[in-house]
């Protein structure tokens, strides 16, 4: 299952359409605290999160997920520069958004397949 974390409701709506058309199982959280609540209740293979969010930044959420759920793949997507990632690049991937639906789904497919082959 995929967890998408982004505070931009328009982007979440767009992603929701892509995910429904693709058949992937997913959940959407609009902030880091909601994401952690969902992760406590369910198992996710992949987390896609925004870098800049109110209350809990994507950087902080990424670090928390990495420590608490080390087997979960993490992708950070942002329209901003990736210089804010500091040392996170060693355990997460960064993509600039916005992306077209086909690009977004290609990234997800690749990450999920890579996750399966590395088990």
N, C-alpha and C positions, 0 to 999 in steps of 0.2 A: 504494500500500500504506500501511497505517496502523500506527504504532508506539504502543503503549500502555505507559506507564511508571508503575508504582505498586507500593509495597511492601506494600500491604494485599492479602493472598492471597484473602480472601473477596470483595473488590471485583473483583479480577482474574478470579475464577471467574465472577462474575455477568456481567461485561463479555464474557468469552469466550462465554458462552451467547448473548448478544445479537448478537455479531459473527457467530457461526456461523449463526444464524437469518437474518441480513441478507444474507449472501453476500459481505461485504467481506473482502478479503485483509488479514490483520493479523499482527502479532507482539506478544508481551507480554514486557516486561523488568521485573524486580522491583527494579531499582536503576539509578541513572544510569550506572554503569560498564558494565553489561550493555547498556544502551540504546546507548551510544556504540560498543560492539563490534558490535552489530547494524547500526548506521548506517554503519559502515565497510565492511560486507559487502554491504549491500542499499540500494536507493533507496526512500525514503519520501516520500509526498506530504503527510502529516499526522502530527504527533506530539502525543499527548494525555498530559500528565504531571501527576503529583501535585506539590503545592507543597512539602510537608514529607516528606522521605525521609532515611534515615540515610546517612552517608558523603558523598553528593553531593545537595545540595538541588535542588528543582525550579528555583529561581531560577538557580543556578549552571549547571545543565544547559541551561536555556532560553538563557542568554547564550552558552554554548558552541555550541549548535546554530545560533543566529542568526549567529554569526561564521563558523563552518565550513561551514554548509549554508544560505545565505541564502534559497534558494527554497522551503524547507520551511515549511509553515504550522505554527504552534504554538498549542495550547490548553492552558491550565493549569486543572485541576479540583481543588478542595479543599473540604473541609468547614470550613476556617478562613476568617478574614476576608482579604479581598484587599489589605489595607494593606501586606502584606509584598511586594507586587509592585514597589514602588519605581517605576522608570522602564520596566519591562517592558511596560506596557500599550500602548506605541507599536508594538510588533511581535508581541504575542500577545494572545489573548483569554482572559478568565477566566470560569469558570462554577462555581457552588456545587454540591457534591455532598452527599448522594446525589441522583441523578436517576432518573427512571423510564426504562425501556428505550426507550420511544417518543421521549422528549425527547433522550436521548443520541444515538440514531440520526438524529434530525432535525438536530441540531447537526453531526454528521459529514457528512450529505448536503449541508447548506448550505455547509460549509467546503470540501468537495471540489468542488462545483459552482462556487463562487466562485473556487477555484484554477484550474479549467479555463477559466473565462471571462476571467481576468486574464492568460492566456498570450498 
